[in-house]
């Protein structure tokens, strides 16, 4: 018998560790490359129903030229269901149809389409370049090619219209949930009409989620049969309308479970929102310029939370595009590209108008088609929808949304205002004041030895450019305060201008502590009280770090100092760790900071491998 070499304890430990490592890599690959669907399968299927309002009753038998299945009824008789010729759907071409409650309609994606040649990859958006995008894009492309070789069929549905509540039914209330459409998919020639009456073992069942259904059929090599069924309900009246599509390239309709949309601020009838960074490319690079010069590719839908026009359809592009209260089609959305905010990277911003005051809204990011083309014949031509977020409008008229200033270009939030001033006039007052203050600073900074030898410079860690940048950030934040409703009672808000009359002419009592205190009786910037006259408002104080950063980076000869103790708390606020805006800084957006956490593909795997090797080797 052949003798195996005896391993030393160290060699044995290495062999076990190496084998475990290979196992973990294999385990991670299997689960990371599996693709799920955007819908969930149901385990239960309704029993076979009698055709044509019970025409197949006791002792009855129905026979047609072609039959789909046989099944014994309760009386032992055989009932056969006639097959309806399904309508065809072509690759990347949707079909739209009305469907009544209780009705099922049938479609087929033919073998010729299943085995057809994949469509050419369309021109898309510029690359979203990140530190990990290259490797991930290769992985995604490899998966796409693998799915092409295995004849994956992508089936998707959008519910475009929904029936109305049945007002004659006392059980139908405003809280009644819309019952969704159900999709049945079969690859069996014995089940060409998948649906509620179909054989469960020959079909897979999916339920639309908020108006969207997406599912894949793997290793398809013949006809794919699709049934769309509307629920039989008396709580709703009217019809559904839907789009159904199939593709061997990618989902014609798609959704994303991230929001990718962030709230910046609002006033009583408008709001400003922004996407995440669209690339991490450096300013001046070709990719950076492509994004900044592109026609804004995304769109946005906004809808009052108390309005149910899109309820149950929040993930359907065709529904949002015609039912959402605020959308591009009704001129309520102004889109543009910007590099304002975190990282100064390209983003798309949305200025939404015609909103109601003191109201809560859903904000939903969308993309028409694949961003460069839409409609039939286009891969992804049915559009894409991201998960809904929400935002709120202000209650009082003396805070106005201001953005895209010439000098303080990073300012984008509501500022103390007066309805008698236009947004252009308001912007000029604030921006010109900040610019004039900065001119005085620039004159003082010019006296400092900036461009000199290292032995003569005021600091080796920072330079005059750092000082100028920090000063401008601080100056714009304190000259143009971030305004909030007077009636709000958050602890981080500071009352301002309490000694001035409200816009309606009323005043606070003279013995009110806010009137008597010099900190709250007037605004930080006297210009606000004399030229704008907003009346009492509350301010989100500038962040403490804006002052400390200015002091740190600027020459001591300029004499900058931050207040301490009570005076610090009266003048500055502190950042929240959860992304809430509890102090004012330029480029701020609610909860955007949390979106830039560390996220590297394989990071969890790396930690697992490292831990595994630690377990095996720590005692060596």
Secondary structure as the mmCIF struct_conf table of DSSP 4:
data_model
#
loop_
_struct_conf.conf_type_id
_struct_conf.id
_struct_conf.beg_label_comp_id
_struct_conf.beg_label_asym_id
_struct_conf.beg_label_seq_id
_struct_conf.end_label_comp_id
_struct_conf.end_label_asym_id
_struct_conf.end_label_seq_id
HELX_LH_PP_P HELX_LH_PP_P1 UNK A 2 UNK A 8
HELX_RH_AL_P HELX_RH_AL_P1 UNK A 9 UNK A 32
BEND BEND1 UNK A 33 UNK A 33
BEND BEND2 UNK A 38 UNK A 39
STRN STRN1 UNK A 40 UNK A 41
BEND BEND3 UNK A 43 UNK A 43
HELX_LH_PP_P HELX_LH_PP_P2 UNK A 46 UNK A 50
BEND BEND4 UNK A 51 UNK A 51
TURN_TY1_P TURN_TY1_P1 UNK A 52 UNK A 55
BEND BEND5 UNK A 56 UNK A 56
TURN_TY1_P TURN_TY1_P2 UNK A 58 UNK A 59
BEND BEND6 UNK A 65 UNK A 66
STRN STRN2 UNK A 67 UNK A 72
TURN_TY1_P TURN_TY1_P3 UNK A 74 UNK A 75
BEND BEND7 UNK A 76 UNK A 76
STRN STRN3 UNK A 78 UNK A 82
HELX_LH_PP_P HELX_LH_PP_P3 UNK A 83 UNK A 86
STRN STRN4 UNK A 87 UNK A 88
STRN STRN5 UNK A 91 UNK A 91
TURN_TY1_P TURN_TY1_P4 UNK A 92 UNK A 92
STRN STRN6 UNK A 95 UNK A 100
TURN_TY1_P TURN_TY1_P5 UNK A 101 UNK A 102
STRN STRN7 UNK A 104 UNK A 109
HELX_RH_AL_P HELX_RH_AL_P2 UNK A 111 UNK A 114
TURN_TY1_P TURN_TY1_P6 UNK A 115 UNK A 115
BEND BEND8 UNK A 116 UNK A 116
HELX_LH_PP_P HELX_LH_PP_P4 UNK A 117 UNK A 123
HELX_LH_PP_P HELX_LH_PP_P5 UNK A 125 UNK A 127
TURN_TY1_P TURN_TY1_P7 UNK A 131 UNK A 132
HELX_RH_AL_P HELX_RH_AL_P3 UNK A 133 UNK A 149
TURN_TY1_P TURN_TY1_P8 UNK A 150 UNK A 151
STRN STRN8 UNK A 153 UNK A 161
HELX_LH_PP_P HELX_LH_PP_P6 UNK A 163 UNK A 163
STRN STRN9 UNK A 164 UNK A 165
TURN_TY1_P TURN_TY1_P9 UNK A 167 UNK A 168
TURN_TY1_P TURN_TY1_P10 UNK A 170 UNK A 171
TURN_TY1_P TURN_TY1_P11 UNK A 174 UNK A 175
HELX_LH_PP_P HELX_LH_PP_P7 UNK A 176 UNK A 181
STRN STRN10 UNK A 182 UNK A 186
TURN_TY1_P TURN_TY1_P12 UNK A 189 UNK A 190
BEND BEND9 UNK A 192 UNK A 193
BEND BEND10 UNK A 195 UNK A 195
TURN_TY1_P TURN_TY1_P13 UNK A 196 UNK A 197
BEND BEND11 UNK A 198 UNK A 198
HELX_RH_3T_P HELX_RH_3T_P1 UNK A 200 UNK A 202
STRN STRN11 UNK A 204 UNK A 207
STRN STRN12 UNK A 209 UNK A 209
TURN_TY1_P TURN_TY1_P14 UNK A 210 UNK A 211
STRN STRN13 UNK A 212 UNK A 217
TURN_TY1_P TURN_TY1_P15 UNK A 218 UNK A 219
BEND BEND12 UNK A 222 UNK A 222
STRN STRN14 UNK A 224 UNK A 229
BEND BEND13 UNK A 234 UNK A 235
STRN STRN15 UNK A 236 UNK A 237
BEND BEND14 UNK A 238 UNK A 238
STRN STRN16 UNK A 239 UNK A 247
BEND BEND15 UNK A 248 UNK A 250
BEND BEND16 UNK A 252 UNK A 253
STRN STRN17 UNK A 254 UNK A 256
BEND BEND17 UNK A 257 UNK A 258
STRN STRN18 UNK A 261 UNK A 266
BEND BEND18 UNK A 268 UNK A 269
STRN STRN19 UNK A 271 UNK A 275
BEND BEND19 UNK A 278 UNK A 278
HELX_LH_PP_P HELX_LH_PP_P8 UNK A 281 UNK A 282
TURN_TY1_P TURN_TY1_P16 UNK A 283 UNK A 284
BEND BEND20 UNK A 285 UNK A 285
HELX_RH_AL_P HELX_RH_AL_P4 UNK A 286 UNK A 293
BEND BEND21 UNK A 294 UNK A 294
HELX_LH_PP_P HELX_LH_PP_P9 UNK A 295 UNK A 296
STRN STRN20 UNK A 299 UNK A 304
TURN_TY1_P TURN_TY1_P17 UNK A 305 UNK A 306
TURN_TY1_P TURN_TY1_P18 UNK A 309 UNK A 312
TURN_TY1_P TURN_TY1_P19 UNK A 314 UNK A 315
HELX_RH_AL_P HELX_RH_AL_P5 UNK A 317 UNK A 323
BEND BEND22 UNK A 325 UNK A 325
STRN STRN21 UNK A 326 UNK A 326
HELX_RH_3T_P HELX_RH_3T_P2 UNK A 328 UNK A 330
TURN_TY1_P TURN_TY1_P20 UNK A 331 UNK A 331
STRN STRN22 UNK A 333 UNK A 338
BEND BEND23 UNK A 341 UNK A 341
HELX_RH_3T_P HELX_RH_3T_P3 UNK A 342 UNK A 344
STRN STRN23 UNK A 347 UNK A 352
BEND BEND24 UNK A 354 UNK A 354
HELX_LH_PP_P HELX_LH_PP_P10 UNK A 355 UNK A 356
TURN_TY1_P TURN_TY1_P21 UNK A 357 UNK A 358
STRN STRN24 UNK A 360 UNK A 367
BEND BEND25 UNK A 368 UNK A 368
TURN_TY1_P TURN_TY1_P22 UNK A 369 UNK A 370
BEND BEND26 UNK A 371 UNK A 372
BEND BEND27 UNK A 375 UNK A 375
TURN_TY1_P TURN_TY1_P23 UNK A 376 UNK A 377
BEND BEND28 UNK A 378 UNK A 378
TURN_TY1_P TURN_TY1_P24 UNK A 379 UNK A 382
STRN STRN25 UNK A 384 UNK A 386
HELX_LH_PP_P HELX_LH_PP_P11 UNK A 387 UNK A 388
STRN STRN26 UNK A 389 UNK A 392
BEND BEND29 UNK A 395 UNK A 395
TURN_TY1_P TURN_TY1_P25 UNK A 397 UNK A 398
STRN STRN27 UNK A 399 UNK A 403
BEND BEND30 UNK A 406 UNK A 408
TURN_TY1_P TURN_TY1_P26 UNK A 409 UNK A 410
STRN STRN28 UNK A 412 UNK A 416
TURN_TY1_P TURN_TY1_P27 UNK A 419 UNK A 420
BEND BEND31 UNK A 421 UNK A 421
HELX_RH_AL_P HELX_RH_AL_P6 UNK A 423 UNK A 445
TURN_TY1_P TURN_TY1_P28 UNK A 446 UNK A 447
BEND BEND32 UNK A 448 UNK A 448
BEND BEND33 UNK A 451 UNK A 452
TURN_TY1_P TURN_TY1_P29 UNK A 454 UNK A 456
BEND BEND34 UNK A 457 UNK A 458
BEND BEND35 UNK A 460 UNK A 461
HELX_RH_AL_P HELX_RH_AL_P7 UNK A 464 UNK A 479
BEND BEND36 UNK A 480 UNK A 480
HELX_LH_PP_P HELX_LH_PP_P12 UNK A 481 UNK A 481
STRN STRN29 UNK A 482 UNK A 484
TURN_TY1_P TURN_TY1_P30 UNK A 486 UNK A 487
TURN_TY1_P TURN_TY1_P31 UNK A 491 UNK A 492
STRN STRN30 UNK A 493 UNK A 496
TURN_TY1_P TURN_TY1_P32 UNK A 498 UNK A 499
BEND BEND37 UNK A 500 UNK A 500
HELX_LH_PP_P HELX_LH_PP_P13 UNK A 501 UNK A 502
TURN_TY1_P TURN_TY1_P33 UNK A 503 UNK A 504
BEND BEND38 UNK A 505 UNK A 505
TURN_TY1_P TURN_TY1_P34 UNK A 510 UNK A 511
HELX_RH_AL_P HELX_RH_AL_P8 UNK A 513 UNK A 516
HELX_RH_AL_P HELX_RH_AL_P9 UNK A 518 UNK A 521
BEND BEND39 UNK A 522 UNK A 522
BEND BEND40 UNK A 524 UNK A 525
HELX_RH_AL_P HELX_RH_AL_P10 UNK A 526 UNK A 527
HELX_RH_PI_P HELX_RH_PI_P1 UNK A 528 UNK A 532
BEND BEND41 UNK A 536 UNK A 536
STRN STRN31 UNK A 537 UNK A 540
HELX_LH_PP_P HELX_LH_PP_P14 UNK A 541 UNK A 541
STRN STRN32 UNK A 542 UNK A 543
HELX_RH_AL_P HELX_RH_AL_P11 UNK A 544 UNK A 553
BEND BEND42 UNK A 554 UNK A 554
HELX_RH_3T_P HELX_RH_3T_P4 UNK A 556 UNK A 558
HELX_RH_AL_P HELX_RH_AL_P12 UNK A 565 UNK A 571
STRN STRN33 UNK A 572 UNK A 573
TURN_TY1_P TURN_TY1_P35 UNK A 577 UNK A 578
BEND BEND43 UNK A 579 UNK A 579
BEND BEND44 UNK A 582 UNK A 583
STRN STRN34 UNK A 584 UNK A 584
TURN_TY1_P TURN_TY1_P36 UNK A 586 UNK A 587
TURN_TY1_P TURN_TY1_P37 UNK A 590 UNK A 591
HELX_RH_3T_P HELX_RH_3T_P5 UNK A 593 UNK A 596
BEND BEND45 UNK A 597 UNK A 597
TURN_TY1_P TURN_TY1_P38 UNK A 601 UNK A 602
HELX_RH_AL_P HELX_RH_AL_P13 UNK A 603 UNK A 617
TURN_TY1_P TURN_TY1_P39 UNK A 618 UNK A 619
#
